[in-house]
Amino acid sequence: MQLPQPPSALPALPSNYIALPISYPPTASFPESTTHVLYLRPHTPVITTSDTPKSIFAANLPPDTTTEILRGVLSTSKLREILWLDDIKGGVQKSGSSAVLVFEDEESARRVLKKAAKGKAAAWGEGVEDGLQKRGLKHYKQAYISAHPPMHLIEEAINTSLAAFAEAEAAEAEARHNRSQQVDEDGFVLVTRGAKVKDAEELEQEMSEKKKRKRDHTMAGTPFYRFQVRQGRKEEAKRLVEKWEEDKRRLEERKARRRLRPL
C-alpha cells in the first residue's frame, strides 16, 4: 500500500505517519473545544497475515475510542475491528494508546489514509447516534458499571448457575438409575456400580465432622488453661523426684548387700 504524503501544515511523526486532527466539542467538564491528533500509517508487522494489507496502525488514540466513533471519524463503515496493543482495564484504554484498525478490504484502508492525508479535521463522535453519550464522564461511568455489576445481579447469576448444575446432576442420577433398571433381551438386569451422588448439605456436614474429629484429636490430652499447665508441671516434677528417691533407695540396698557377705 503506497502511503499518501501529508500536507506540510500538519504535524507528523517519523516513519511515514499521517497526522489526522480530531476536533473535540465543548463539554460540561471542559467548556472549550480542543484538538487531538491521531497518527496513522499502514500496518507493517514482522509476521504478516491475510489482514495485514487491509490494516492501519493508529497511535495516540483517545481513551474513549470505540469502533462506532472511529467509523464516523474516518467516514467509513468498513472498519471491522480494533485490535488494541495496550492493556485494557475496566473497558477503558489509557490515553495515547495504540491499536491496529482492521478493515473489510484493502481499498477501504487505502481510502482512509488518502483522506487523512488531506489534513481536514474530523469531529469526534460525528455520524454516530448518541455519539456524545459515548464520550467523557458518561463513557467511564458506563464502563465502570459494565465491569462492576450490582451485587444482586451477581447473586442472581450465581443462583441460576447453581440451580442449573443441580438440575443437570439430578437428571444424570435419574438417567443412571433408569439404565440400571433396564432389562435386556435375555431377561437380565444390568448391574452397575456408581458412586453415590451427595448433595451440598451432605458434603458440608461431612466436611464439618472431619474438621471436628481432627480438632478433637489434636486437642486430646492437651491442657487448655494456664492452671492446668502449671498443675501438669508440678505433677511431672513430683514424679521425677519420686523416681529419683526410688533409684537412690535401690542403690543403697545394693551397696548394703555387697558389704554383708556371709562366710
Secondary structure, DSSP 8 states (H G I E B T S, - for coil): -------TTS---TTT-EEEEEEE---SSS-S-EEEEEEEEE---SS--TTGGGEEEEEEE-TT--HHHHHHHTT-S-EEEEEESS--BTTB--TTEEEEEEESSHHHHHHHHHHHTTT--EETTTTSTTGGGGSHHHHHHHHHHHHS--HHHHHHHHHHHHHHHHHHHHHHHHHHHHHHT-B-TTS-B----------HHHHHHHHHHHHHHHHHHHHTT---SHHHHHHHHHHHHHHHHHHHHHHHHHHHHHHHHHH----
